[in-house]
Amino acid sequence: MQPDALNGAYGMLKYFVFMAAMIASPALSQDKSFTLQAPDSLVETGFMKHLLPRFSLKTGIRITVQANSADAAFGTEGTPVFRQGETVWHYAKTDGPFTDAFADWLSSDIGKRTIEAFAPDGEAMFSADVSVRAKVETAVLSGDAALGEKVSLQQCGRCHVVNDSNKMNAIGSSPSFGLMRTFPDWQERFETFFMLKPHPAFTQVADVTEPFADHLPSPIAPIEVTLEQIEAITAYVGSIAPADLGAPMQTQ
């Protein structure tokens, strides 16, 4: 066979080998893309134009957003991936290497940073923190606050500063009501104060605490209150402003 014929045959062989590889290899023949369904409320924020191109730049996988059924979707079903205020957006997908790659990227450090970098007005609109937030319930204080102030001054004022009216008569080492109002568990503390040291040694709650033992009398004039009065004290404390502790000290 002549050299020109050999070169032509070799070229044809290379062509057929390449075409066979294209047909046999999904990685070469398959388009690296998938469709993503996203509601208008999310698209209109501009977030998709921020998020998707950055994913494509890293992976080479192209995502087309559409309003109807798609390979994957942002919505209320699936895996939580980012938060918008109190709304947690989820990612649901069909199985596949590209939809899986997007799920992995969203949960990666770089994906989370990309989510939180979207700040069209200078403030992040989305958060990668999708942990469940405990609902903070407002304390319901039904006691008589006026009665609570009166009982507090009578029973607690000898040790604690209740308000300005007794600030010169309290013990300096005892925390004021205003200071204790800053404690996260202030309500529980006041509702159960008779169980917290040193109160059990000199406090009696009608129909709740046991009388003092004969050999262990109260070391001071006992505090005698009812559950209704404790409820009133707690309501009063809930009505006062927490003490202003000022800004924390700066250390060099």
C-alpha positions in Angstrom: 0.0 0.0 0.0 1.3 3.5 -0.9 2.2 6.0 1.9 -0.7 8.3 1.0 -3.1 5.4 1.2 -1.7 4.4 4.6 -2.0 7.9 6.0 -5.6 8.0 4.7 -6.5 4.7 6.3 -4.8 5.8 9.6 -6.8 9.0 9.6 -10.1 7.1 9.1 -9.2 4.7 11.9 -8.6 7.6 14.3 -12.0 9.1 13.3 -13.9 5.9 13.9 -12.1 5.4 17.3 -13.1 8.9 18.4 -16.7 8.5 17.3 -17.0 5.1 19.1 -15.6 6.8 22.3 -18.2 9.6 22.0 -21.0 7.0 21.7 -19.8 4.7 24.4 -18.8 7.4 27.0 -21.6 9.2 28.8 -19.2 11.8 30.1 -18.4 12.8 26.5 -21.8 12.4 25.0 -24.0 13.8 27.8 -24.6 17.5 28.1 -23.5 18.7 31.6 -26.7 20.5 32.5 -30.1 20.1 34.2 -33.2 22.1 34.8 -34.2 23.7 38.1 -37.7 24.8 39.1 -37.8 28.0 41.2 -40.8 30.1 42.2 -41.1 33.6 41.0 -40.7 35.0 44.5 -37.2 33.5 44.7 -36.2 34.4 41.1 -37.3 38.0 41.5 -34.8 38.6 44.3 -32.0 38.2 41.7 -30.5 35.4 43.8 -30.5 32.8 41.0 -28.4 35.1 38.8 -25.9 35.3 41.7 -25.8 31.7 42.7 -26.1 29.6 39.6 -23.3 31.1 37.5 -20.8 30.7 40.3 -21.7 27.0 40.6 -21.3 26.6 36.8 -18.0 28.4 36.9 -16.6 25.9 39.4 -18.1 22.7 37.9 -18.9 23.3 34.3 -22.5 22.2 34.9 -25.1 24.5 33.5 -28.5 25.0 35.2 -31.6 26.3 33.4 -34.3 27.8 35.6 -37.9 27.2 34.7 -41.2 27.7 36.3 -42.7 24.2 35.7 -41.6 20.6 36.4 -37.8 20.2 36.3 -35.0 17.9 37.3 -34.6 19.7 40.6 -36.5 22.3 42.5 -36.2 25.0 45.3 -39.3 25.0 47.5 -40.7 23.5 50.6 -39.7 19.8 50.0 -36.4 18.1 50.2 -33.2 19.1 52.0 -33.0 22.5 53.7 -30.2 24.5 52.0 -30.6 28.2 52.8 -32.8 30.6 54.8 -34.5 33.8 53.8 -35.7 35.5 57.0 -38.0 33.0 58.6 -38.4 31.0 55.4 -36.2 28.0 54.9 -35.8 27.0 51.2 -35.3 23.3 50.4 -33.7 21.5 47.5 -35.5 18.5 46.0 -33.9 16.6 43.1 -34.0 13.6 40.8 -31.0 11.2 41.1 -28.2 12.1 38.8 -24.5 13.2 38.9 -25.3 16.9 38.1 -28.2 17.4 40.5 -26.2 15.6 43.1 -23.2 17.8 42.5 -25.3 20.9 43.0 -26.6 19.5 46.3 -23.0 18.8 47.5 -21.9 22.3 46.5 -24.8 24.0 48.3 -23.8 22.3 51.5 -20.0 22.9 51.1 -18.1 25.8 52.6 -17.7 27.6 49.3 -21.4 27.1 48.5 -22.4 28.5 51.9 -20.1 31.5 51.4 -21.7 32.1 48.0 -25.2 32.0 49.5 -24.4 34.5 52.2 -22.4 36.8 49.8 -25.6 37.9 48.0 -26.2 41.3 49.5 -27.9 43.6 46.9 -28.5 46.4 49.5 -25.3 45.8 51.5 -26.9 43.3 53.8 -27.0 39.5 53.3 -30.5 38.4 52.1 -29.9 34.7 52.6 -28.3 32.6 55.3 -26.7 29.2 55.0 -27.8 28.5 58.6 -30.8 26.2 58.3 -30.8 24.9 61.9 -34.1 24.7 63.6 -34.7 27.8 65.6 -36.4 27.4 68.9 -39.6 29.5 69.2 -39.2 31.9 72.1 -42.4 32.1 74.0 -43.3 35.3 75.7 -43.7 34.8 79.4 -47.3 35.2 80.5 -47.3 37.0 83.8 -50.8 37.1 85.3 -50.0 38.2 88.8 -50.9 41.6 90.4 -47.9 43.8 89.8 -49.0 46.4 92.3 -49.3 43.8 95.0 -46.0 42.3 93.9 -44.2 45.7 94.5 -45.8 46.0 98.0 -44.8 42.4 99.0 -41.3 42.8 97.5 -40.6 45.9 99.6 -42.0 44.3 102.7 -40.4 40.9 102.4 -37.4 41.3 100.0 -36.4 44.9 100.6 -34.4 44.3 103.7 -31.8 42.5 101.5 -32.4 43.5 97.9 -32.9 46.9 96.3 -36.4 46.6 94.9 -36.6 50.1 93.5 -35.5 53.6 94.3 -37.7 53.8 97.4 -35.5 51.3 99.3 -32.1 51.7 97.7 -30.5 53.0 100.9 -31.9 50.2 103.2 -30.7 47.0 101.3 -27.6 44.9 101.7 -25.0 45.9 99.2 -23.9 42.4 98.5 -27.4 41.3 97.5 -28.2 41.8 93.8 -30.9 44.4 93.0 -34.2 43.4 91.3 -33.1 45.5 88.3 -29.8 43.5 88.0 -31.6 40.1 88.4 -34.1 41.3 85.7 -31.2 41.1 83.2 -30.7 37.3 83.9 -32.0 35.1 81.1 -33.7 32.9 83.7 -35.0 35.7 85.9 -38.6 34.5 85.8 -37.7 31.0 87.0 -35.5 32.5 89.7 -38.3 34.6 91.2 -40.9 31.9 90.9 -38.7 29.4 92.8 -36.6 31.8 95.0 -37.7 30.0 98.2 -35.8 27.0 96.9 -32.5 28.9 96.1 -29.9 29.4 98.8 -29.9 31.1 101.2 -33.7 31.5 101.1 -34.8 28.0 102.3 -33.3 28.7 105.8 -35.7 31.6 106.5 -38.6 31.4 104.0 -42.0 29.8 104.5 -44.5 29.4 101.6 -48.0 28.6 102.8 -49.1 25.1 101.9 -45.7 24.4 100.1 -42.7 24.4 102.4 -42.4 22.3 105.6 -42.3 24.2 108.9 -38.8 24.8 110.3 -37.5 22.0 112.5 -37.5 22.9 116.2 -33.7 22.5 116.4 -33.2 24.6 113.2 -35.3 27.7 113.6 -35.0 30.6 111.1 -31.8 32.6 111.7 -33.6 35.8 111.0 -37.2 37.0 111.1 -38.8 34.6 108.5 -40.2 35.6 105.2 -43.7 34.3 105.0 -45.5 34.4 101.6 -48.2 32.7 99.6 -48.0 31.3 96.0 -50.3 34.2 95.0 -47.8 36.7 96.4 -44.9 35.0 94.6 -46.9 35.2 91.4 -47.4 38.9 92.1 -43.7 39.5 92.9 -42.8 37.8 89.5 -45.4 40.0 87.7 -43.9 43.1 89.3 -40.3 42.2 88.3 -41.6 41.5 84.8 -42.8 45.1 84.7 -39.6 46.8 85.6 -36.8 47.6 83.1 -33.6 45.5 83.3 -30.6 47.4 84.8 -28.4 49.2 82.2 -25.1 47.5 82.7 -23.4 49.7 80.1 -21.0 48.6 77.4 -18.4 45.9 78.2 -15.0 47.1 79.3 -12.4 47.2 76.5 -9.0 45.6 77.3 -5.8 46.5 75.6 
